């Protein structure tokens, strides 16, 4: 390294920027894929399982605090391997079944490598926390190389997300030392939120069954909406597709 202090700072800044930017690009890559899934579901199924998404990058300060808790590191490569949630994205869904559907779709994308799956819905944490966590390696294509970048994806329902947000605020207020009776009430609130999720799932399933049973021949004529364009489907195209489906 150069003996010039200014040059040294420039080199350090360049290395940190290079280290952090690939995580930003990995988040952009995942967000694009999620947006495609969202639009595909809306266009083909008239239903959007993804309510919203939120991404975040750990700050260098946060990375170092977590690294110290894990025993430290000797290089940026060590940091990359030890801290695998520098890039994180949270997907909030309407129903529990949506969580597993989105998880399956992401894991089935051939160039995303699933490193680990932690199902805190089937096996909630002792405090009541529920969510599905995916650790994935995301390909990032740069001007001179390709890198596989770790990213953590958390998928949960609106109720699970609401509970987790309040639990975090309470722990922050009490500086991690939450009274025992509040811990118990938080656990009970988590169980109640999950019971609500299960009830809404049942209602959703019943409504979908009613919609299928109410389908009539009059529903066969329709418009399709592609972006901002409403396209009328002519009867002869419908007939052609039906013949194709029957193998005629």
N, C-alpha and C positions, 0 to 999 in steps of 0.2 A: 504493500500500500504506500502511496505517496506520503512524503514527510510534510507536505504543504497542508496545513489544517483546513483551509477552505476546500482544497481538492478532496481531502478525506471526507469532509461533510457531504460534498456532492456525490461521492461514490456511495456513501452510506445511504443517503436519500434515494439514490437510484436503485440500490438493492432492496430497500424496504418497499419502494413503489412497485418494483418488479414482483416482489413477493406477494403484495396485497392485491395487485390488479387482477391476477388470475382468478382470485376468489370472487371479485366483482363480475368478471366475465362468466364464471361458472353460474352465478346467480342469474345473470341475464339469459343464459342458455336455458336454464330450468324454467324461468318465467315465460319464455317464448313457447316452450313445449306445453306448459300448463294453459297458456292462453289459446293455443291451438286445440287442446282437448276441450276447453270450455266452449269455444265456438262450434266445434264439431258436434258436441252434445246438444247445443242450442239449435243448430240447423237440422240435425237428423232426428233428434228425439223430442224437440220442443221442451227441453228440460235442462237445467244447468245444475250439476251436482256441486259445483264450486262456488261458494258464496263470495269469498274474497281471499286474497293472498297478502302476505307481508314478509318482506325479506330484510335481513340485517347482516352486517359485517361486524365481527368483533373488533374493537379498537385494539391497537398495539398494547395499550395499558391493560386492557382486560385479558388479552392473550398472555401477557407476562404474569399477571396475578394467578391465572389458572395454571400456568407452567410451574410457578413456584410451589403451588399446592401438590403438583405431580412429581416434584423433585428436581426441576430444572432441565436445561438442555445445553448442548455444546454448539449447535449450529441451527441455521434456518431449516435445514433438512430434518433435524430432530424435531423442531417445532411443527413442521408439516405433518409428521407422523404421529406425534403425541397429542396435538390439538386438532381434532378432526371436525370440529363444529365452528371453525372460523367463518365459514359461509353457512348461513341458515335461512330457511324459508318455511313459513307456516301456511298451510292450506286449511281453510275453514270450510266445512261441508254442512249440508242441511241434516243429513241422516247418517247413522252408523254404517249402513251398507255402502253409502257413497265413499266412505273412508277406504274401505277395502277395495272398492272398484278403482279408485284413483291410484291406490298403491299398486294394484295389479297392472294397470296400464303403464305406469312409469317403469315398473320392474321389467315389463315385457319389451321396452325399447332397447334394441340390440346394442346400441353403443353406450348405454348407461350401465355401469357395473354396480350391482348391489353388494355392498360390503357387509352390512349387518341390518337386521330388522329387530326392533324392540317393540313388542305389542303390550303397551300399558293399558289397553282396553280389556283384553282378555285377562291380563295379569296386572291390575292397577297397583301403583305404589302404596305403601302403608298409609300415607296421608290422604289417599283418595284420588290422586292425580291419574288422569286417563288421557291417552293420546297414542298414536301410532308413529314411531320414529323410524325413518329410513336413513341409513348412511350410504351414500352413493358416491362413486367416482365418476366425475363428469368430464368429458373430453373438451378441452379448450384449445382451439387452433390459433396460434400466434403467427407472426410473420416469419419466424425462423424455426418453429418447433411446435409440437403438440404436447400438451400436458394433461394428465389426469388429475383432477382436483377434487378433493373431498368436500362434500356438502351434506349437511343434515337437513332432512325434510321432515317436518312434523305435520301430521294430518289429524284433525280433530273436528268435532261438531261445534256448533255455536255455543251450546251449553257448556261443553268441556273447556272451551276457550274463555268463556266468561268466568268460570270458576278459577281457572289457572291465573287469570289476570288479577282477580281479587285476592287470591292466596298470596301472590307475589307482593301486592301492595301491603297486605297485612304484615308479612314478614319484614318488609322494608321498614314499616313504621315502628315495629318492635325490635328492630336490629337483630333479627333471627331468634330472639328470646320470646317466643309467643307463649302466653299462659296455657296450661294444659286444657282448661275448659274450652278455650277457643280452638285448640287443635281438634278436640272432639267434635265441636260444632262444624268446623271446616270439613271434617271427614263425613259427617252426616249430610252436609250440603252437597258434597260430591256425589254421595249415593242418591240423593234426591234428584240431582241434575241428570244422573244416568238413568234413573227411573223415568224421567221426562223424555229423554232421548228414546227409550224403548217404546214408550206410549206413542210418540210422534211417528216412529218407524211403523208401528202397527196401523196407525191411521193412514199413513202414506200408502202402504200396501193395499189397504181396503179401497182407497179412492182410485188407485190405478186399476184395480179389478173392476170397479164400477164403470170406469171410462172404457175399458175393453168391451164389457158387456153391452154398453150403450152404443157401440159403433154400428152404424147403418150404411146401406149402400149410398145414401146421400152424401156421406163423408168422403166418397171416392173422388169427387171433384174438388180441387183445391188449388191454391197458389203456393209456390215455394218462395221463401225469402232468402236471397243470397246477398249478404251485405245490405245495401240500401235498395236493392232491386227486388221487386215483387214479380215473379214469373208465373203466368198461368200455365197449367199443365193440360194440354189438349187430350180429348178422349182417346184419340188414336194412339197417342204415346202410352197412355195407361194400358190400353189393350195390348200393345206390343210388349210391354214389360210383363204383363200377366202371362202372355204366351211364352215368353222366355223363361219365366219362373216354372211353368208347367213342362218345359222342355219341348215345346211344339216347334 
